[in-house]
Amino acid sequence: MINTNSALDFPAVWYHGTSNIEVSNIQGGIDLSKGRKLVDFGPGFYLTSNREQAVTQAVRKVNQHNAAEQRKFLKERRSGRFYRRKFARQGAVLTYTLSNDQLAACPNQQFFNAMNEDWGSFVLGNRCNNPEILDIQFHNRDHFYDFVYGPLADGFQIPTLIGYVENDEMSAEQFFEEIRDVYDFPELNQLSIHTPQAIGCFLLKDEVDYIETSRNVGSQR
C-alpha cells in the first residue's frame, strides 16, 4: 500500500480477484481483449496490492457472473429455448510476483496519487459512453499507457452519473466530487496493465486461493 511515482517502489506481490470459472483462462495467459471496456483506467488487466480488496472483487465477480447467467437463462426460456446455466461456485484470488525493474522500464506510465481533477477526468474519459461528445482527450481507451496506478473510483453509481454529464445535467466537477473519497487510498488501490510489455513483468504463482461465497447460486439443471 504505497503512494509513489515509481514502479521501483511497488510491492513485489500483487493480487487479482476473479471467479473459479475464469481461473483456467487466466492461467493460460492474460488476454487484453477480454474483460470490460468501460473501466476506470481503460480496458486491461487489473491488480491490487491489497489481498482483502482482491477477495472482495472475487466475491463481486461471482455474483455478477451468476446474475448474468440467470438473465440469459430467463431470456432463453421466454423464447422457448433451453439454456444450461454455468454458475460460478467460488471466488478465486490469483497471486502475481512483479519484476519492478522491468515494469519501471515501460515507456508510458501514469500515476495518480490523489483523487484530484486529473484522476477524475481520466476516469471519466475511460468510462464515458461518448468521449467525443465530452471532448475528453485524457484517457487510455487505446492502450497508450503500459500501466496505470492510483485510487479506485466509486464504480457503482458511475454509469448513472456519466449519463447526467453527457446530458448536461451535471458538470464534470460535480462528477469528480461524487466518485471520490469512497475508497481509502493507498490502502485500497488498483494497478492496471495494458500492453504485452507490462504483462511480461508479472509472474503468476501456481497456487490459487479459492474463496467461498455466501450467496446460494442454485442448481445448474
Salt bridges, closest charged atoms under 4 A:
ASP40 OD1 - ARG127 NH1 2.92
GLU52 OE2 - ARG51 NH1 3.77
GLU69 OE2 - LYS72 NZ 3.43
GLU76 OE1 - ARG81 NE 2.71
GLU177 OE2 - ARG180 NH1 3.39
ASP181 OD2 - ARG180 NE 3.19
ASP209 OD2 - ARG51 NH2 3.36
